């Protein structure tokens, strides 16, 4: 599980580039939902790090060589809180990157970032999603690393499979969902997990209330039987 917060040790590299977290509320919410959903998916694995909108530096000593993927997953590193991600210290870059394209990021997502992810960072899988379908055509794309270069991922039943995540990515209107092929179901979002837990708690409470009510009825029956037995004994005693 994620370690409790502790003050970061200043490593000399920035934690912000001064740019906004996301272009719209929808982009920000979707980014956070994807990060939290993936965090829950890998909650039991201490060697998988999930993050997003975090400055990732890829050239030691050069504070200008950085990128901030909307969502990224790194396997084989410690699961812990970080102020930023230094590739040379971690020993590896992201395995999977998801970018939520917007008006201001489209050109960068399909040119500069793609080249960076494909070459310098060695990303294994790269997914792009345009929530509103205004800037990217097609609005949902995926690429996998084949012999050092990105190759398009083919859709399977309307979804883009990720071998790295063992999940499929699926467009749901303006949203992007994660689908588990093993269970043939979507991974629950944070909001859905809360609803599931609340429903489970309500069900458990209802079951407990029913058991208490049943126990009360049994007690009342036992008390009634005892009263009838006592009355019978008195009747027999009076007859003698």
Secondary structure as UniProt FT lines:
FT   HELIX           25..41
FT   TURN            42..44
FT   TURN            46..47
FT   STRAND          48..51
FT   STRAND          56..57
FT   TURN            60..61
FT   TURN            63..64
FT   STRAND          66..67
FT   STRAND          71..75
FT   STRAND          85..86
FT   HELIX           87..90
FT   STRAND          96..100
FT   TURN            103..105
FT   HELIX           106..110
FT   HELIX           112..118
FT   TURN            119..120
FT   STRAND          125..129
FT   TURN            131..132
FT   STRAND          140..146
FT   TURN            147..148
FT   STRAND          149..152
FT   STRAND          155..156
FT   TURN            157..158
FT   STRAND          159..162
FT   TURN            163..166
FT   STRAND          167..172
FT   TURN            173..174
FT   STRAND          175..180
FT   TURN            181..184
FT   STRAND          185..186
FT   HELIX           190..239
//
